[in-house]
Every structure is written in C-alpha cells, then in structure tokens.
Amino acid sequence: MAVAMNSPAVPVAEAPQRWLTDPILRVENLTMRFGGLTAIDRLSFDVGRGDITALIGPNGAGKTTVFNCVTGFYKPTEGRIALKRGRNIADSVVDQLTASGDQHREHADGSVYLLERMADFKITEKAGVARTFQNIRLFGGMTCLENLLVAQHNTLMRASGFTIAGLFGLPAYTRARKAAMEKAIAWLGYADLLDRADDPAADLSYGAQRRLEIARAMCTGPALLCLDEPAAGLNPRESAELNKLLRLIRDEHDVSLLLIEHDMGVVMEISDHIIVLDYGKKIADGSALDVRNDPRVIAAYLGVDDEEVEAVEEKLDVGDVDAAIEVAHVDGTTDAQGRAS
Ligand SMILES: Nc1ncnc2c1ncn2[C@@H]1O[C@H](COP(=O)(O)OP(=O)(O)OP(=O)(O)O)[C@@H](O)[C@H]1O
C-alpha cells in the first residue's frame, strides 16, 4: 500500500512517555525466522499503558509478524513478550516468572503473562489481548447486535457452568445475559451504530464494518487491543470517525492500543508513540514528532540510498521537513509499497 509521509497531518502535542515509565507490554529480543528468512530480528520495544502505539514500516518490514507473535498466532523463534496487567509490577517479577517455566503469575500489583508461552485463545481470554485483522472478519449474515453478543460467548458459557442450565433460567446466567446485552448496546452506541443494530453486518459500509469489528473486539473486555490496518480503505470521513472511536477507547475505557497502520494521517494524528520497523529491525522509536522528522524513517519509506540519507538529514537540520521529503522523492526510487526497488 502506498504511504504518504507528507500528508497534511498535524502532530499531536508531546505526550508523557508512558512506554518508558509504565509499559503494559514489553517485547524483548523478539526473533522470528521462517526457514532461512529472518522476518523479525532481535526486536525490543515497550507499549505504554493507556497509549495509542503505532507500529509502522514499509511492506514486508515485519509488522504483521510481530502482531502474530503478540497474539499467539505464531510461536516466536526467540524472545520474551511480557504483558503486565497492573501498574508498578517490577521487572524482577517477570524474571521470576520466566525462570519458573510458567505462563502466568498473580502478583499483589496485578497479573503478569508471558505471551510467547501461551496459546492464542488463552491470550485473548486470560491475558486480555484482542485483535482485528487486515481483512474484515465479521459474521456478515448476523446482525450487528448478534456480532457483539457472539463475542461474549465465553462469558456466557462460564455463567452457565458450561451446561444447558442457562436454558432453565439459572440466575447467574440470566444476569450474565443481561450484562452481555447491555455491553453490546453500549458498544453499538460508542461505534455510532445503534440505529443499525438489527441490520446484517454485511449491509454496513466499509467504515462502519471496521468500527463494528473494533466494537466486537472491545466486547471481549481487553486490556490491550491490537488493530491491523484499521484505516485501510477508509475515506477521510470514515477515518475521522475511526480516530474518534480509538481515542474514546484510550481515554474512557482504560485500554491500551497497538496498531499497524500505513495511513500516516491517522498515525500522526492519534499516536502517542510510534515504532518504525524496516527489514525486521527497529529503526526509530519515539513520539509522532520525533519519528516524522527522523531521516532513517523518511529514507526507509521513500527508498533513498544510504548516501542520500545525508541530504535528507541536511534539510531536516534546518527544520525543513517538506524539503527533506522532496529530496527523498527525487532521489529515491520506490515501488507501490513504499519499498526501494
Ligand atoms: N508464514 C510465513 N511464512 C514465510 N514467510 C513469512 C510468513 N509470514 C511472513 N513472512 C515473511 O516475513 C516478512 C515480514 O512479513 P510481514 O507480513 O510481517 O510484513 P508487514 O510489515 O506486515 O508487511 P505488510 O505491510 O505488507 O502487511 C516478509 O518477507 C514475509 O514474506
């Protein structure tokens, strides 16, 4: 997908650097090899609790592979992925858990999970990590409301004691069913889809389907929400609606977000923290402002040669980002994916 570094985005004001002081997710020395190909190479980064963190980079940089490792779809070749559900959990607690060989530990300040040791369904259910995919995966024939109820199936099954007792009006099940309905209706509201509750999901516009998918992920009660290209294919109005929903999730629901995104307008506007990958390695890590001005990032996206990075740097030294991008555009030869050809 083409990437526009010079989109008219206004970077957000400098936010507190929570990824340094209070990480919810800590990825350390992550390596993923597919046969002879090293897709991720000793990658380390932190995701701040309560932040919107964007993982960006040209096509093939390894973003989806990182997501697949965090969410348990892939078992990493090496590395540790620790999720801390609770503030002030010392690194020594994570080290003790690692040494114990266990997957999870309850601690006075919260729970710690080693995601690289867990199956994907446990990562969702126990650690509280939800995700969406590049291609929308709703149940198209079900209504919007039904999609959000299905997401709460596990909670309802637990409440029924995993029996048919729910059918006979077990009080715990009746309460859980009411709570599930209230949650589904609340998320339809947050996603601005209340008036479409009884319509089949497949009838919604593309942007509305994206918001429904995010609402469905939120119905699982995550602590960390991973979104794979949520703005792909959206028009400017739909992107603005998406940004509003993502900010609401961060600001009012105490959920941290990790997203892969190619749309630099969305990334620069809503991200507290940006991590840039190229060829499976981290090439930049910081606020939107830092990353936007980083010559290595511009070079990676626009495909300039190493010696031309200096020319880009010179323009940036005098604060002329647009001229730096212009230099990169003239000198770099890019293919449609923003990768040098
Ligand atoms: N299951 C797999 N088997 C073999 N190679 C893979 C597999 N998954 C990913 N790769 C390779 O790993 C590298 C990183 O791919 P990945 O999909 O993570 O990149 P990406 O940054 O998400 O790209 P895009 O922006 O196009 O989605 C690529 O070279 C890709 O071909």
The ligand as an ORCA input file, in Angstrom:
! r2SCAN-3c Opt
* xyz 0 1
  N       4.052    -17.554      7.395
  C       5.116    -17.060      6.756
  N       5.954    -17.877      6.095
  C       7.040    -17.401      5.443
  N       7.371    -16.086      5.388
  C       6.560    -15.226      6.016
  C       5.390    -15.662      6.729
  N       4.787    -14.573      7.267
  C       5.533    -13.514      6.891
  N       6.590    -13.910      6.145
  C       7.643    -13.043      5.593
  O       8.124    -12.241      6.654
  C       8.413    -10.923      6.193
  C       7.611     -9.926      7.007
  O       6.227    -10.059      6.638
  P       5.062     -9.271      7.381
  O       3.780     -9.715      6.768
  O       5.222     -9.415      8.838
  O       5.396     -7.757      6.972
  P       4.461     -6.470      7.137
  O       5.361     -5.375      7.605
  O       3.292     -6.778      7.969
  O       4.016     -6.200      5.645
  P       2.631     -5.563      5.085
  O       2.718     -4.107      5.382
  O       2.716     -5.861      3.629
  O       1.484     -6.252      5.745
  C       8.088    -10.897      4.704
  O       9.274    -11.118      3.993
  C       7.115    -12.050      4.549
  O       7.178    -12.590      3.255
*
